[in-house]
Amino acid sequence: MSDTTGSRRPYRATTERERLLEALIRVTAERGYAATTPADVVAAAGLEEDAFERHFASKEDCFLAAYDAVSDVVVAHVSSAYEESAGRPWPQRVVAGLRALVELLAAEAEITRLAMIDVTSFGEDARIRYRAALERFVPLLEDGRDEPSVDGPLPDGTAQFAIGGAAAMIFDELRAGRGPELPAILPELTFAVLMPYLGAAAAEAEMERVASEP
């Protein structure tokens, strides 16, 4: 596993287990989860036939492990962009994180399919992981509770509401086949995430600022 600052592949396999996880991500992106077999994964990884059984109890076990690995990449990438913007106003830090997210998903079709598409049609274990992955973005938004423009205490689920709305927007774009064009909806994502914190007027102003950037 590595970050996205060097090679265009943020998921870089080093161990036998990681090679299998990467292979599952690639094969699933090409064929879909249902059509992918453990034999396909082993062949794509260039390993011996018994390699899969040494590391995973089933195809589902491998999928869930791959999803956890992909989630780690996505969360680390977004969190890094947010933290690197320290010192800037909180709304701009959120925009930095959102920009990192849509650029990653637009550039990495394999990661995007696993993280946003395949997982939604999988079993309850995968859906639990999906919700847990979204929860990992909550701390980035909780800082917004201290914004001067916030009028009174916010409901406990404000961050989850904002994150869920952004995830739904991204999912709709992916289902429509517009994954490579995700950066184009950054202004709308900005409004959706910031509005519960700043109110419609301030969120719209930030959306317009983002839209005017080159």
C-alpha positions in Angstrom: 0.0 0.0 0.0 1.3 3.5 -0.8 -0.1 7.0 -1.2 -1.0 8.6 -4.5 1.8 11.1 -4.8 4.1 8.9 -6.8 2.8 6.2 -9.0 -0.8 6.5 -10.3 -1.6 3.2 -8.5 -2.3 4.0 -4.8 -2.6 0.3 -4.0 0.9 -1.2 -4.5 1.3 -4.9 -3.5 4.4 -6.0 -1.7 3.4 -9.3 0.0 1.7 -12.4 -1.4 -1.5 -11.4 0.4 -1.4 -7.9 -0.9 -0.9 -9.2 -4.4 -4.1 -11.2 -4.1 -6.0 -8.2 -2.8 -4.8 -6.1 -5.7 -5.6 -8.8 -8.1 -9.2 -9.1 -6.7 -9.6 -5.3 -7.1 -8.4 -5.5 -10.7 -10.4 -8.5 -11.8 -13.6 -7.3 -10.0 -13.3 -4.0 -11.8 -13.1 -5.8 -15.1 -15.7 -8.6 -14.6 -17.8 -7.7 -11.6 -17.8 -9.5 -8.3 -20.2 -12.2 -9.3 -18.2 -13.3 -12.3 -14.8 -13.3 -10.4 -13.5 -16.6 -9.1 -10.6 -17.3 -6.7 -8.9 -19.0 -9.6 -9.1 -15.7 -11.6 -7.6 -13.8 -8.6 -4.7 -16.2 -8.3 -4.0 -16.1 -12.0 -4.1 -12.3 -12.1 -1.7 -12.2 -9.1 0.7 -14.7 -10.8 0.8 -17.0 -7.8 0.5 -20.7 -7.2 -3.0 -22.3 -7.1 -3.0 -22.8 -3.4 -2.1 -19.2 -2.6 -5.7 -18.1 -2.2 -6.4 -20.8 0.5 -3.3 -19.8 2.4 -4.7 -16.3 3.1 -8.5 -16.3 2.7 -11.3 -18.5 3.7 -13.5 -17.5 0.8 -14.0 -15.1 -2.1 -16.1 -13.0 0.3 -13.3 -12.9 2.9 -10.9 -11.7 0.2 -13.4 -9.0 -1.0 -13.9 -7.7 2.5 -10.2 -7.5 3.1 -9.7 -5.7 -0.2 -12.5 -3.3 0.7 -10.8 -2.5 4.0 -7.5 -1.8 2.2 -9.2 0.4 -0.3 -11.0 2.3 2.4 -7.7 2.9 4.2 -6.3 4.4 1.0 -9.2 6.7 0.3 -9.5 7.9 3.9 -5.8 8.5 4.2 -5.7 10.4 0.9 -8.6 12.7 1.9 -7.4 13.2 5.5 -3.9 14.1 4.3 -5.3 16.8 2.0 -7.4 18.2 4.9 -4.5 18.2 7.3 -2.1 19.8 4.8 -4.6 22.7 4.6 -4.2 23.5 8.3 -4.2 27.2 8.9 -6.7 27.9 6.2 -10.4 28.6 7.0 -12.3 25.4 7.8 -14.5 25.5 4.7 -11.4 25.6 2.5 -10.0 22.7 4.3 -13.1 20.7 3.6 -12.9 21.7 0.0 -9.3 20.5 -0.1 -10.5 17.1 1.2 -13.4 16.9 -1.2 -11.1 17.8 -4.1 -8.7 15.0 -3.2 -11.6 12.6 -3.0 -13.1 13.3 -6.4 -9.7 13.4 -8.1 -8.7 10.1 -6.6 -12.0 8.4 -7.6 -11.9 10.0 -11.1 -8.4 8.7 -11.7 -8.6 5.3 -10.1 -11.5 3.3 -11.7 -10.6 0.1 -10.0 -10.7 1.6 -6.5 -13.9 3.6 -7.3 -15.8 0.5 -8.4 -14.9 -1.5 -5.3 -15.4 1.4 -2.9 -18.6 2.8 -4.2 -20.4 0.4 -6.6 -19.6 -3.3 -5.8 -19.9 -2.9 -2.1 -23.5 -1.6 -2.3 -24.7 -4.8 -3.9 -22.9 -7.1 -1.6 -23.9 -8.6 1.8 -24.6 -7.0 5.1 -20.9 -7.3 6.2 -19.8 -5.2 3.3 -22.6 -2.6 3.9 -21.5 -2.4 7.6 -17.9 -1.7 6.4 -19.2 0.9 3.9 -21.0 2.8 6.7 -17.9 2.5 8.9 -15.8 3.9 6.2 -18.0 6.9 5.9 -17.9 7.4 9.6 -14.1 7.8 9.4 -14.7 11.2 7.7 -16.8 12.5 10.6 -13.8 14.1 12.5 -13.0 16.3 9.5 -16.5 17.8 9.7 -16.8 18.0 13.5 -14.4 20.9 13.4 -17.2 22.8 11.7 -19.2 23.0 14.9 -16.7 25.7 16.1 -17.3 27.9 13.1 -18.4 31.4 14.1 -21.3 31.4 11.7 -22.8 28.3 13.3 -26.0 29.5 15.0 -26.5 27.4 18.1 -25.8 23.7 18.7 -26.1 21.4 15.7 -27.8 18.0 15.8 -25.6 15.0 16.7 -26.0 13.5 13.2 -25.0 16.6 11.3 -21.7 15.2 10.0 -23.3 11.9 9.0 -26.1 13.8 7.2 -23.5 15.8 5.2 -21.3 12.9 4.4 -24.3 10.7 3.3 -25.5 13.4 1.0 -22.1 13.8 -0.6 -21.7 10.0 -1.0 -25.2 9.8 -2.7 -24.2 12.5 -5.2 -20.9 10.7 -6.0 -22.7 7.4 -6.4 -25.3 8.9 -8.8 -22.5 10.2 -11.0 -20.7 6.8 -11.0 -23.9 4.9 -11.9 -24.4 7.4 -14.8 -21.0 6.6 -16.1 -19.5 9.9 -15.3 -16.7 8.7 -12.9 -13.9 10.4 -14.8 -15.9 13.7 -14.6 -16.3 13.7 -10.8 -14.2 16.8 -10.3 -16.9 18.8 -12.2 -19.3 18.3 -9.3 -16.9 19.7 -6.6 -18.9 23.0 -6.3 -22.1 21.1 -5.7 -20.4 18.7 -3.2 -19.0 21.8 -1.4 -22.5 23.2 -1.0 -24.0 19.9 0.2 -21.4 19.3 2.9 -21.1 22.9 4.2 -24.7 23.9 4.1 -25.7 22.1 7.3 -22.9 24.0 9.1 -22.8 27.4 7.5 -26.3 27.9 6.2 -27.4 28.2 2.7 -26.0 31.7 2.0 -22.5 31.0 3.2 -22.4 27.6 1.6 -23.5 29.0 -1.7 -20.8 31.7 -1.5 -18.2 29.0 -0.9 -19.6 26.9 -3.8 -19.3 29.9 -6.1 -15.7 30.5 -5.0 -14.9 26.9 -5.8 -16.7 27.1 -9.2 -14.7 30.2 -10.1 -11.3 28.6 -9.5 -9.3 27.6 -12.6 
